[in-house]
Amino acid sequence: MSDMWLEHLEREMKLRGAVILFGNTNDIILNPQKAGQYTSVVDCVRDIAFKSGYERVIIWNRAEGGISWERGASYSSGLEGTEVEEPEGGDEYNMGPGGDEHRAGTKKYADPKEFFPWLRSLLENKSGGTAAIVDYSDYLFGDGRSLSDEERNNITNMMIAIAKSQDYGLNFVENNGNLLVLIAKTTAMLPPSVYVDNPLVATINVPLPARDERAKYVDKDINLLKLSPGIEDKSVKDNFIDALDGFSLKNIAQIIKLSNQAPERMNFEKLINLYRYGEKKSPWEELSYEKLKTAKETLGQRVKGQDEAVQKVRDVIIRAYTGFAGLQHSAKQKKPKGALFFVGPTGVGKTELAKSLAEFIFGDESAYRRFDMSEYAHEQSDQRLVGAPPGYVGYEKGGELTNAVKEKPFCVLLFDEIEKAHGRIMDKFLQILEDGRLTDGKGETVYFSETFIIFTSNIGAAGADIALNAEQTRQYFISEVKKHFVETLKRPEILNRIGDANIVPFNFIQNDEVLVAIGKSKFAPIKSFIKERYKADIRFNDEEAVFAALGRSADKANGGRGMLNVMEQKLINPLSDFVFEKIESLARGGRTIQVDIDETPSGEVELDFHLD
């Protein structure tokens, strides 16, 4: 239960001179001192301070200054004695509904230059019994590693005050002394020396609500939640509460509010998608059944000679479309829609299949994002993916991966040459594959549940025998992948998350017909370009013979890339030179570029170009 932090807080309040609360501190919480009421974290901390025996509680932030609460008083006051009347219905130290309105106008010691010396004198008072709560502490200090002189002075005053707030004399067991509570999103604004190995300071993480807390909050407003099918169905309710994992209670309140604003009732998956992404419909659900029936053929138009790989991708698409993706692992359905590990020789279509998948699913190849993992070979490279922590260079920019998914949550993510990434990067992938989310350097949660993840690798390619048949090649590459993760990296858990069945070996391209098909496919955009730019057609005297001859000249060890290299050398570059020479004639439009093949006795391919 995540409310255990409250017990921890109450215990530490009676022991320490200071407590730093960080994490989910901007949320609301079921206040144990106010039966059935949800209050802010800061108000809950105030109430626990009174329960712990403190006679006076001061809440301060740099925007509003401070406000003082006395045990048993019917009012609160500004720090210089400005009385603030208790609204009707208030009791003791509860300001009641609308109480925040009464805090305005009590901006006392709002300037930190005035507040910290005053705080020091307050906490050093030996009479004890005062708890000072500093809210929004994130905004008091800059980078904890490079503080200004003023910030250092403020922290020094604070640390001296903490040290002198506790009396270890004869009555130290009964006497709480004075207490400072700092509330912030993160501890990064403070130098570690403030809280690391300091017996006077405790740090407590305020977690996101656990399942039982989410269930209580949903039950509280269950009649306000508009879903179809309705929340009265127990399985719907259970799955909805599970799907809220990772949300704060404020998030959940907003989701409930959104369910009332929508023009029509929807199921909870669409409601959460609408809240999280601004879209209630996932492109996965919008796929046409008729289009899916031709998935293998459509993907195969761009990827030649890799029928087994194309079939595997098709199978994962069908699982995602029918809603079966990840169900064997968790009912929460938070995992990515699919995760495949493409392995094989270079130039055989691994990247091309990822692009083809993005265009097929999302109707746009730009929904594909490639990360070259050779650029993430250093220990700190994980910060490039998820963002630097507060106080470090690049914090404002965020992470390359997390930013990409925020921008396009429905996408295909390709991690190219994954074997070249540093081992620390693998920990991030474990979290993505298991939980379907990452927390970036700014503390924001990024969800990967609508992504399709593809890892590519050339593991074992250098030692592969091109003479192996398809089945032998498949077994060889699977064995090499397992050896890499188990023996080399010693990280078998990563392979377990991906799954043996999701290792997809690619074959060497040995069939000349496949190379001819690749060549024609890659030359088609050039034909279209010449037609559009120069209003000219390209005609071969024997197109099949041209591409067959180019294929025979290609290095099959380099797969389709070997064919493209030969095309560039023998066809594209000479064609470019010819167009440059004849550009004035082509400007009139309506011309045809004739391409004739001439194969020399040595087998070299020579192409002749002329205008018709």
C-alpha positions as a printed NumPy array, in Angstrom:
array([[  0.   ,   0.   ,   0.   ],
       [  1.486,   3.329,  -1.056],
       [ -0.021,   5.158,   1.987],
       [  2.702,   3.508,   4.097],
       [  4.671,   6.686,   3.459],
       [  2.261,   8.456,   5.844],
       [  3.238,   6.124,   8.675],
       [  6.869,   6.667,   7.752],
       [  6.329,  10.437,   7.806],
       [  4.679,  10.412,  11.243],
       [  7.517,   8.323,  12.653],
       [ 10.262,  10.523,  11.172],
       [  8.546,  13.718,  12.359],
       [  9.163,  12.615,  15.922],
       [ 12.811,  11.674,  15.313],
       [ 14.422,  14.086,  12.865],
       [ 15.116,  17.752,  12.535],
       [ 13.992,  17.775,   8.88 ],
       [ 12.041,  15.644,   6.41 ],
       [ 12.242,  15.996,   2.627],
       [  9.114,  14.793,   0.825],
       [  9.504,  14.236,  -2.911],
       [  7.733,  12.444,  -5.736],
       [  3.955,  12.643,  -6.216],
       [  3.68 ,  15.688,  -3.964],
       [  1.26 ,  17.694,  -6.141],
       [ -1.453,  15.076,  -5.82 ],
       [ -4.411,  14.801,  -3.458],
       [ -4.57 ,  12.123,  -0.787],
       [ -7.102,  10.503,   1.515],
       [ -6.274,  12.387,   4.697],
       [ -6.24 ,   9.98 ,   7.674],
       [ -6.983,  12.903,  10.023],
       [-10.087,  13.904,   8.026],
       [-12.222,  10.798,   7.648],
       [-13.253,  10.35 ,   4.028],
       [-11.796,  13.679,   2.872],
       [ -9.197,  14.144,   0.158],
       [ -6.798,  17.007,   0.749],
       [ -3.552,  18.256,  -0.718],
       [ -0.342,  16.621,   0.449],
       [  0.75 ,  19.808,   2.231],
       [ -2.512,  19.994,   4.213],
       [ -2.18 ,  16.337,   5.117],
       [  1.37 ,  16.939,   6.359],
       [  0.104,  19.838,   8.491],
       [ -2.549,  17.631,  10.103],
       [ -0.062,  14.837,  10.827],
       [  2.265,  17.4  ,  12.426],
       [ -0.475,  18.368,  14.882],
       [ -1.213,  14.687,  15.553],
       [  2.518,  14.187,  16.248],
       [  2.39 ,  16.757,  19.035],
       [  3.521,  19.999,  17.404],
       [  1.726,  23.052,  18.772],
       [  2.325,  25.377,  15.84 ],
       [  2.578,  24.667,  12.104],
       [  3.812,  27.178,   9.552],
       [  3.276,  26.664,   5.816],
       [  5.42 ,  28.804,   3.527],
       [  6.073,  29.189,  -0.191],
       [  7.889,  31.967,  -1.977],
       [  4.799,  33.176,  -3.877],
       [  2.402,  33.63 ,  -0.931],
       [  4.765,  33.879,   1.982],
       [  3.797,  32.124,   5.174],
       [  0.749,  31.285,   7.226],
       [  0.742,  30.089,  10.814],
       [ -1.61 ,  27.555,  12.426],
       [ -2.008,  27.086,  16.165],
       [ -3.299,  23.914,  17.777],
       [ -6.92 ,  24.354,  18.81 ],
       [ -7.203,  27.885,  17.414],
       [-10.225,  28.876,  15.337],
       [ -8.12 ,  30.917,  12.947],
       [ -4.784,  30.937,  11.172],
       [ -2.518,  33.96 ,  10.991],
       [  0.185,  35.503,   8.883],
       [  3.703,  35.192,  10.209],
       [  3.587,  38.724,  11.568],
       [  0.315,  38.167,  13.387],
       [ -2.226,  39.091,  10.69 ],
       [ -5.323,  37.215,  11.778],
       [ -7.158,  35.089,   9.199],
       [-10.663,  34.144,  10.277],
       [-11.708,  30.532,  10.131],
       [-14.569,  29.983,   7.636],
       [-17.826,  28.478,   8.793],
       [-17.667,  24.754,   9.263],
       [-13.965,  24.804,  10.068],
       [-12.656,  23.07 ,  13.128],
       [ -9.396,  23.427,  15.008],
       [ -6.711,  23.673,  12.32 ],
       [ -8.925,  22.786,   9.328],
       [ -9.638,  25.819,   7.165],
       [-12.543,  23.963,   5.6  ],
       [-13.933,  24.466,   2.098],
       [-12.768,  27.649,   0.45 ],
       [ -9.972,  28.015,   2.953],
       [ -7.404,  28.811,   0.276],
       [ -9.183,  32.111,  -0.348],
       [ -8.259,  33.191,   3.166],
       [ -4.557,  32.587,   2.57 ],
       [ -4.339,  35.403,   0.052],
       [ -3.081,  38.628,   1.54 ],
       [ -0.824,  36.936,   4.092],
       [  2.343,  37.218,   2.016],
       [  4.765,  37.503,   4.911],
       [  8.46 ,  36.826,   4.412],
       [  7.794,  35.95 ,   0.771],
       [ 11.354,  36.968,  -0.092],
       [ 13.74 ,  34.056,   0.663],
       [ 16.355,  36.577,   1.827],
       [ 14.023,  37.448,   4.711],
       [ 12.514,  34.028,   5.231],
       [ 15.614,  31.868,   5.784],
       [ 17.123,  33.997,   8.578],
       [ 13.669,  34.125,  10.186],
       [ 13.332,  30.337,   9.749],
       [ 16.675,  29.853,  11.458],
       [ 15.674,  31.931,  14.462],
       [ 12.372,  30.066,  14.646],
       [ 13.864,  26.562,  14.58 ],
       [ 16.644,  27.478,  17.002],
       [ 14.031,  28.456,  19.615],
       [ 14.539,  25.938,  22.406],
       [ 10.899,  26.008,  23.472],
       [ 10.223,  23.659,  20.54 ],
       [  6.881,  22.488,  19.253],
       [  6.973,  24.218,  15.828],
       [  6.838,  22.479,  12.453],
       [  7.724,  24.604,   9.415],
       [  6.56 ,  23.266,   6.056],
       [  8.203,  24.737,   2.948],
       [  6.071,  23.961,  -0.085],
       [  7.263,  24.109,  -3.726],
       [ 10.843,  23.792,  -2.562],
       [ 11.836,  23.037,  -6.181],
       [ 11.583,  26.759,  -6.904],
       [ 13.883,  27.86 ,  -4.093],
       [ 17.157,  26.575,  -5.467],
       [ 18.629,  26.053,  -8.899],
       [ 21.124,  23.324,  -9.724],
       [ 22.117,  21.507,  -6.541],
       [ 25.635,  21.077,  -7.965],
       [ 26.242,  24.742,  -8.808],
       [ 24.457,  26.957,  -6.307],
       [ 24.742,  30.72 ,  -6.246],
       [ 26.229,  32.451,  -3.203],
       [ 22.751,  33.503,  -2.076],
       [ 21.451,  29.934,  -2.392],
       [ 24.439,  28.643,  -0.429],
       [ 23.721,  31.168,   2.32 ],
       [ 20.075,  30.086,   2.446],
       [ 21.   ,  26.406,   2.657],
       [ 23.61 ,  27.153,   5.317],
       [ 21.014,  28.973,   7.415],
       [ 18.661,  26.05 ,   6.93 ],
       [ 21.239,  23.407,   7.919],
       [ 22.309,  25.35 ,  11.016],
       [ 18.644,  25.698,  11.985],
       [ 18.066,  21.958,  11.541],
       [ 21.125,  21.134,  13.623],
       [ 19.991,  23.4  ,  16.477],
       [ 16.302,  22.446,  16.288],
       [ 16.818,  19.239,  18.23 ],
       [ 17.599,  19.165,  21.957],
       [ 19.43 ,  16.028,  23.069],
       [ 19.326,  16.943,  26.756],
       [ 17.571,  15.136,  29.564],
       [ 14.096,  15.389,  28.02 ],
       [ 14.994,  14.6  ,  24.422],
       [ 12.796,  11.461,  24.375],
       [  9.618,  13.398,  25.214],
       [ 10.537,  16.611,  23.368],
       [  9.96 ,  16.729,  19.603],
       [ 12.018,  19.891,  19.226],
       [ 11.306,  21.861,  16.06 ],
       [ 10.864,  20.417,  12.583],
       [ 11.434,  21.498,   8.986],
       [  9.551,  19.744,   6.145],
       [ 10.571,  20.426,   2.537],
       [  8.039,  19.404,  -0.129],
       [  9.321,  19.082,  -3.689],
       [  8.998,  17.007,  -6.864],
       [ 12.63 ,  15.914,  -6.667],
       [ 15.621,  16.132,  -4.341],
       [ 17.867,  17.307,  -7.204],
       [ 17.574,  20.963,  -6.148],
       [ 19.575,  20.214,  -2.973],
       [ 23.226,  19.178,  -2.706],
       [ 23.42 ,  15.501,  -1.654],
       [ 25.393,  16.557,   1.415],
       [ 22.149,  17.952,   2.851],
       [ 20.467,  14.55 ,   3.15 ],
       [ 22.949,  11.749,   2.368],
       [ 24.294,  10.163,   5.572],
       [ 22.788,  12.985,   7.618],
       [ 21.036,  11.578,  10.72 ],
       [ 19.058,  14.799,  11.13 ],
       [ 17.383,  14.593,   7.713],
       [ 15.034,  11.928,   6.333],
       [ 13.908,  11.625,   2.708],
       [ 10.519,  10.093,   1.944],
       [  9.138,   9.335,  -1.504],
       [  5.44 ,  10.039,  -2.036],
       [  4.45 ,   7.314,  -4.517],
       [  1.721,   7.251,  -7.096],
       [ -1.485,   5.701,  -5.75 ],
       [ -1.516,   1.933,  -5.415],
       [ -4.38 ,  -0.169,  -6.713],
       [ -6.4  ,  -0.08 ,  -3.472],
       [ -6.156,   3.734,  -3.379],
       [ -7.249,   4.014,  -7.008],
       [-10.183,   1.704,  -6.259],
       [-11.264,   3.811,  -3.256],
       [-11.149,   6.988,  -5.3  ],
       [-13.114,   5.484,  -8.185],
       [-15.714,   4.141,  -5.718],
       [-16.083,   7.618,  -4.24 ],
       [-17.194,   9.09 ,  -7.578],
       [-18.427,   5.925,  -9.254],
       [-21.823,   7.419, -10.098],
       [-20.112,  10.227, -11.998],
       [-18.15 ,   7.868, -14.256],
       [-19.827,   7.475, -17.649],
       [-18.619,   4.383, -19.505],
       [-19.979,   1.914, -22.032],
       [-20.127,  -0.863, -20.942],
       [-20.923,   0.529, -17.515],
       [-18.69 ,   0.439, -14.469],
       [-21.257,  -1.709, -12.644],
       [-19.794,  -4.672, -14.524],
       [-17.161,  -6.01 , -12.081],
       [-14.74 ,  -7.076, -14.792],
       [-14.989,  -3.632, -16.422],
       [-14.365,  -1.941, -13.089],
       [-11.378,  -4.173, -12.253],
       [ -9.791,  -3.671, -15.668],
       [-10.408,   0.085, -15.508],
       [ -8.678,   0.35 , -12.116],
       [ -5.767,  -1.739, -13.437],
       [ -5.508,   0.507, -16.509],
       [ -5.179,   3.559, -14.219],
       [ -1.835,   2.287, -12.942],
       [  0.672,   5.135, -13.22 ],
       [ -1.919,   7.905, -12.896],
       [ -2.207,  10.264,  -9.938],
       [ -5.553,  10.781,  -8.193],
       [ -5.792,  14.183,  -9.858],
       [ -5.349,  12.449, -13.223],
       [ -8.136,  10.021, -12.317],
       [-10.427,  12.887, -11.293],
       [ -9.81 ,  14.511, -14.676],
       [-10.547,  11.238, -16.488],
       [-13.868,  10.969, -14.632],
       [-14.625,  14.571, -15.577],
       [-13.723,  13.842, -19.207],
       [-16.17 ,  10.926, -19.266],
       [-18.947,  13.459, -18.609],
       [-17.754,  15.886, -21.28 ],
       [-17.547,  13.399, -24.141],
       [-20.526,  13.552, -26.541],
       [-21.063,   9.806, -26.259],
       [-20.124,   7.105, -23.812],
       [-17.097,   5.011, -24.681],
       [-15.218,   2.065, -23.21 ],
       [-12.508,   2.81 , -20.68 ],
       [ -9.65 ,   2.05 , -23.119],
       [-10.853,   4.772, -25.496],
       [-11.495,   7.152, -22.602],
       [ -7.928,   6.713, -21.337],
       [ -6.547,   7.08 , -24.882],
       [ -8.54 ,  10.292, -25.269],
       [ -7.131,  11.637, -21.999],
       [ -3.563,  10.468, -22.584],
       [ -3.126,  11.143, -26.305],
       [ -6.012,  13.397, -27.269],
       [ -7.375,  10.587, -29.454],
       [ -9.96 ,   8.036, -28.429],
       [ -9.344,   5.745, -31.4  ],
       [ -6.122,   3.851, -31.837],
       [ -4.849,   3.38 , -35.413],
       [ -4.583,  -0.294, -34.507],
       [ -8.345,  -0.476, -34.065],
       [ -9.001,   1.569, -37.205],
       [ -7.26 ,  -0.89 , -39.504],
       [ -9.518,  -2.251, -42.217],
       [-10.282,  -5.949, -41.981],
       [ -9.984,  -6.206, -45.758],
       [ -6.619,  -4.438, -45.651],
       [ -5.358,  -6.789, -42.942],
       [ -6.197,  -9.812, -45.066],
       [ -3.61 ,  -8.592, -47.585],
       [ -0.986,  -7.591, -44.986],
       [  1.568, -10.197, -46.079],
       [  1.286,  -9.247, -49.728],
       [  1.417,  -5.501, -49.004],
       [  4.495,  -5.752, -46.765],
       [  6.133,  -8.095, -49.256],
       [  5.933,  -5.499, -52.022],
       [  8.819,  -3.6  , -50.423],
       [ 10.695,  -6.464, -48.772],
       [ 11.772,  -9.184, -51.19 ],
       [ 12.939, -12.684, -50.377],
       [ 12.061, -12.592, -46.649],
       [  8.715, -14.412, -46.565],
       [  9.151, -15.817, -43.025],
       [ 10.005, -12.409, -41.589],
       [  7.055, -10.787, -43.336],
       [  4.761, -13.551, -42.033],
       [  5.99 , -12.996, -38.458],
       [  5.264,  -9.254, -38.68 ],
       [  1.835,  -9.997, -40.126],
       [  1.082, -12.336, -37.186],
       [  1.968,  -9.647, -34.637],
       [ -0.225,  -7.086, -36.444],
       [ -3.172,  -9.495, -36.307],
       [ -2.607, -10.07 , -32.563],
       [ -2.61 ,  -6.325, -31.929],
       [ -5.721,  -5.778, -34.077],
       [ -7.705,  -8.514, -32.33 ],
       [ -6.632,  -7.287, -28.882],
       [ -4.574, -10.347, -27.976],
       [ -1.223,  -8.531, -27.792],
       [  0.34 ,  -9.067, -24.36 ],
       [ -2.698, -10.739, -22.803],
       [ -0.641, -13.766, -21.817],
       [  1.475, -11.472, -19.62 ],
       [ -0.914,  -8.98 , -18.033],
       [ -4.541,  -7.935, -18.167],
       [ -3.43 ,  -4.336, -17.895],
       [ -2.463,  -4.374, -21.595],
       [  0.254,  -1.808, -21.012],
       [  2.976,  -3.505, -23.037],
       [  3.904,  -2.34 , -26.538],
       [  1.696,  -3.698, -29.319],
       [  4.57 ,  -5.816, -30.54 ],
       [  8.295,  -6.395, -30.036],
       [ 10.451,  -8.207, -32.599],
       [ 14.181,  -8.835, -32.88 ],
       [ 15.353,  -8.773, -36.508],
       [ 18.727, -10.432, -37.009],
       [ 20.644, -11.329, -40.148],
       [ 23.163, -10.2  , -42.736],
       [ 23.453,  -6.583, -43.773],
       [ 21.288,  -5.24 , -46.575],
       [ 18.574,  -7.906, -46.513],
       [ 15.545,  -5.72 , -45.669],
       [ 15.426,  -5.388, -41.872],
       [ 15.08 ,  -1.593, -41.896],
       [ 12.881,  -1.657, -44.99 ],
       [ 10.393,  -3.994, -43.291],
       [ 10.159,  -1.612, -40.309],
       [  9.395,   1.301, -42.652],
       [  6.863,  -0.799, -44.536],
       [  5.153,  -1.708, -41.242],
       [  4.857,   1.978, -40.222],
       [  3.295,   2.899, -43.559],
       [  0.904,  -0.073, -43.429],
       [ -0.339,   0.572, -39.876],
       [ -0.26 ,   4.344, -39.639],
       [ -0.542,   5.289, -43.296],
       [  2.646,   7.334, -43.035],
       [  6.268,   6.256, -43.168],
       [  7.119,   9.213, -40.889],
       [  5.513,   7.231, -38.038],
       [  8.72 ,   5.195, -38.134],
       [ 11.588,   6.42 , -35.938],
       [ 15.076,   4.925, -36.147],
       [ 17.69 ,   5.103, -33.393],
       [ 21.254,   4.176, -34.366],
       [ 22.394,   2.379, -31.239],
       [ 26.082,   2.714, -32.129],
       [ 25.613,   6.32 , -30.951],
       [ 24.615,   5.054, -27.498],
       [ 27.738,   3.068, -26.689],
       [ 28.837,   5.117, -23.655],
       [ 27.728,   4.61 , -20.058],
       [ 25.827,   7.909, -19.842],
       [ 24.102,   7.405, -23.205],
       [ 20.853,   6.453, -21.5  ],
       [ 20.45 ,  10.163, -20.684],
       [ 20.233,  10.895, -24.417],
       [ 17.282,   8.526, -24.657],
       [ 15.285,   9.601, -21.588],
       [ 16.776,  13.005, -20.765],
       [ 19.32 ,  14.29 , -18.289],
       [ 18.243,  14.603, -14.638],
       [ 17.577,  18.058, -13.173],
       [ 20.683,  20.179, -12.876],
       [ 22.564,  18.438, -15.679],
       [ 23.329,  19.738, -19.156],
       [ 20.501,  18.961, -21.578],
       [ 17.779,  18.677, -18.929],
       [ 15.563,  21.206, -20.725],
       [ 15.733,  19.295, -24.025],
       [ 14.397,  16.042, -22.644],
       [ 15.243,  12.615, -24.063],
       [ 15.384,  11.752, -27.755],
       [ 13.317,   8.592, -27.301],
       [ 10.802,   9.982, -24.81 ],
       [ 10.33 ,  13.146, -26.877],
       [  9.727,  11.067, -30.006],
       [  7.013,   8.996, -28.321],
       [  5.387,  12.081, -26.767],
       [  5.207,  13.614, -30.236],
       [  3.994,  10.438, -31.975],
       [  2.607,   7.932, -29.445],
       [  1.367,   5.738, -32.32 ],
       [  4.58 ,   4.732, -34.057],
       [  7.135,   2.078, -34.999],
       [ 10.404,   2.375, -33.061],
       [ 13.481,   0.832, -34.66 ],
       [ 16.596,   0.352, -32.515],
       [ 19.243,  -0.387, -35.118],
       [ 22.324,  -2.477, -34.303],
       [ 21.197,  -2.964, -30.725],
       [ 24.281,  -5.031, -29.884],
       [ 26.391,  -1.836, -30.025],
       [ 24.485,  -0.071, -27.22 ],
       [ 25.928,   0.195, -23.704],
       [ 24.593,  -2.284, -21.165],
       [ 22.827,   0.46 , -19.152],
       [ 20.585,   1.117, -22.139],
       [ 19.275,  -2.428, -21.797],
       [ 17.737,  -1.558, -18.43 ],
       [ 15.554,   1.037, -20.167],
       [ 14.409,  -1.53 , -22.702],
       [ 13.548,  -3.954, -19.908],
       [ 11.21 ,  -1.358, -18.416],
       [  9.619,  -0.564, -21.784],
       [  9.04 ,  -4.219, -22.656],
       [  7.72 ,  -5.11 , -19.196],
       [  5.726,  -2.032, -18.133],
       [  5.162,  -0.212, -21.416],
       [  6.352,   3.094, -19.987],
       [  9.39 ,   5.139, -19.035],
       [  9.894,   8.119, -16.755],
       [ 11.958,  10.797, -18.437],
       [ 14.511,  13.12 , -16.831],
       [ 11.791,  15.648, -16.016],
       [  9.781,  13.079, -14.08 ],
       [  7.06 ,  12.752, -16.74 ],
       [  5.744,   9.298, -17.604],
       [  5.863,   8.369, -21.286],
       [  3.711,   5.463, -22.466],
       [  4.809,   2.945, -25.101],
       [  1.596,   0.904, -25.132],
       [  0.685,   2.078, -28.659],
       [  4.128,   1.551, -30.159],
       [  5.588,  -1.343, -32.143],
       [  9.205,  -1.969, -31.184],
       [ 11.784,  -3.539, -33.498],
       [ 15.365,  -4.301, -32.584],
       [ 17.771,  -5.041, -35.441],
       [ 21.148,  -6.676, -35.202],
       [ 23.963,  -8.097, -37.316],
       [ 24.999, -10.465, -34.493],
       [ 26.772, -13.436, -36.077],
       [ 26.698, -11.979, -39.596],
       [ 30.496, -11.853, -39.893],
       [ 30.798, -15.595, -39.283],
       [ 27.754, -16.715, -41.254],
       [ 28.186, -18.989, -44.249],
       [ 26.324, -17.688, -47.28 ],
       [ 26.068, -21.268, -48.552],
       [ 23.721, -22.302, -45.704],
       [ 20.125, -23.038, -46.632],
       [ 17.239, -21.042, -45.177],
       [ 16.617, -23.336, -42.174],
       [ 20.311, -23.603, -41.324],
       [ 20.648, -19.817, -41.556],
       [ 17.642, -19.391, -39.248],
       [ 19.027, -21.743, -36.598],
       [ 22.49 , -20.185, -36.824],
       [ 21.305, -16.627, -36.19 ],
       [ 18.932, -17.629, -33.368],
       [ 21.808, -19.45 , -31.688],
       [ 24.095, -16.42 , -32.091],
       [ 21.513, -14.072, -30.556],
       [ 21.038, -16.327, -27.529],
       [ 24.785, -16.642, -27.088],
       [ 25.184, -12.864, -27.206],
       [ 22.608, -12.135, -24.496],
       [ 23.355, -15.098, -22.235],
       [ 27.147, -15.482, -22.53 ],
       [ 28.475, -12.129, -23.757],
       [ 26.129,  -9.652, -22.04 ],
       [ 25.05 , -12.038, -19.286],
       [ 21.583, -10.495, -19.545],
       [ 19.24 , -13.413, -20.372],
       [ 16.309, -11.479, -18.871],
       [ 16.326,  -9.146, -21.876],
       [ 15.933, -12.078, -24.24 ],
       [ 13.165, -13.448, -22.02 ],
       [ 11.217, -10.17 , -22.341],
       [ 11.521, -10.241, -26.123],
       [ 10.725, -13.963, -26.334],
       [ 12.469, -16.646, -28.385],
       [  9.521, -16.778, -30.772],
       [ 10.006, -13.106, -31.578],
       [ 13.564, -13.507, -32.848],
       [ 13.176, -13.107, -36.61 ],
       [ 16.184, -14.268, -38.682],
       [ 16.605, -12.809, -42.176],
       [ 18.057, -14.937, -44.96 ],
       [ 20.912, -14.188, -47.314],
       [ 19.587, -13.041, -50.67 ],
       [ 20.958, -15.627, -53.083],
       [ 18.136, -15.76 , -55.601],
       [ 18.825, -13.644, -58.702],
       [ 15.089, -13.145, -59.193],
       [ 14.879, -11.502, -55.759],
       [ 17.729,  -9.132, -56.629],
       [ 15.972,  -8.25 , -59.901],
       [ 12.751,  -7.541, -57.96 ],
       [ 14.662,  -5.338, -55.476],
       [ 16.312,  -3.469, -58.331],
       [ 13.033,  -2.774, -60.117],
       [ 11.346,  -1.723, -56.877],
       [ 14.127,   0.752, -56.049],
       [ 14.263,   2.146, -59.585],
       [ 10.521,   2.865, -59.718],
       [ 10.814,   6.166, -57.742],
       [ 13.551,   7.313, -60.167],
       [ 11.233,   6.716, -63.102],
       [  8.527,   8.745, -61.375],
       [ 10.972,  11.546, -60.573],
       [ 12.124,  11.868, -64.209],
       [  8.526,  11.859, -65.378],
       [  7.578,  14.615, -62.917],
       [ 10.719,  16.766, -63.199],
       [ 11.612,  16.441, -66.885],
       [  8.313,  15.245, -68.388],
       [ 10.256,  12.319, -69.865],
       [  9.812,   8.536, -69.875],
       [ 12.482,   5.865, -69.456],
       [ 12.359,   2.848, -71.736],
       [ 14.632,  -0.202, -71.635],
       [ 15.231,  -2.332, -74.676],
       [ 15.191,  -5.298, -72.266],
       [ 14.455,  -4.264, -68.651],
       [ 14.653,  -7.805, -67.322],
       [ 18.083,  -8.323, -68.867],
       [ 19.369,  -4.997, -67.491],
       [ 18.474,  -5.801, -63.891],
       [ 19.52 ,  -9.446, -64.2  ],
       [ 22.963,  -8.325, -65.394],
       [ 23.19 ,  -5.816, -62.536],
       [ 22.21 ,  -8.575, -60.116],
       [ 24.974, -10.831, -61.375],
       [ 27.462,  -8.036, -60.699],
       [ 26.224,  -7.491, -57.128],
       [ 27.996,  -8.866, -54.062],
       [ 25.399, -11.237, -52.624],
       [ 27.071, -11.095, -49.209],
       [ 25.769,  -7.504, -48.971],
       [ 22.224,  -8.504, -49.88 ],
       [ 19.949,  -5.906, -51.405],
       [ 22.436,  -3.188, -50.489],
       [ 24.932,  -4.847, -52.805],
       [ 22.362,  -4.565, -55.622],
       [ 21.798,  -0.881, -54.824],
       [ 25.546,  -0.223, -54.879],
       [ 25.83 ,  -1.732, -58.376],
       [ 22.748,   0.181, -59.551],
       [ 24.249,   3.437, -58.353],
       [ 27.525,   2.756, -60.127],
       [ 26.212,   1.244, -63.399],
       [ 22.787,   2.838, -63.853],
       [ 21.973,   5.851, -61.695],
       [ 25.239,   7.784, -61.984],
       [ 25.492,   7.359, -65.799],
       [ 21.797,   8.297, -66.11 ],
       [ 22.394,  11.443, -64.06 ],
       [ 25.318,  12.442, -66.325],
       [ 23.206,  11.819, -69.429],
       [ 20.316,  13.957, -68.119],
       [ 22.786,  16.752, -67.323],
       [ 24.192,  16.667, -70.855],
       [ 20.751,  16.604, -72.49 ],
       [ 18.986,  18.94 , -70.069],
       [ 18.172,  21.518, -72.772],
       [ 16.601,  18.887, -75.02 ],
       [ 14.676,  17.432, -72.103],
       [ 13.351,  20.897, -71.204],
       [ 10.996,  20.754, -74.222],
       [  9.232,  17.764, -72.566],
       [  7.69 ,  14.696, -74.086],
       [ 11.011,  12.916, -74.703],
       [ 11.925,   9.297, -73.988],
       [ 15.275,   8.218, -72.528],
       [ 16.184,   4.922, -74.163],
       [ 18.423,   2.561, -72.155],
       [ 20.17 ,  -0.245, -74.029],
       [ 22.3  ,  -2.953, -72.467],
       [ 25.657,  -4.069, -73.727],
       [ 27.419,  -6.833, -71.842],
       [ 31.152,  -7.156, -72.554],
       [ 32.87 , -10.579, -73.048],
       [ 34.217, -10.287, -69.508],
       [ 30.676, -10.033, -68.133],
       [ 30.834,  -6.317, -67.361],
       [ 27.588,  -4.408, -67.81 ],
       [ 27.602,  -1.31 , -69.997],
       [ 24.473,   0.771, -70.543],
       [ 23.943,   3.105, -73.454],
       [ 21.602,   6.1  , -73.178],
       [ 20.02 ,   8.139, -75.964],
       [ 16.954,  10.284, -76.542],
       [ 13.993,   9.309, -78.705]])
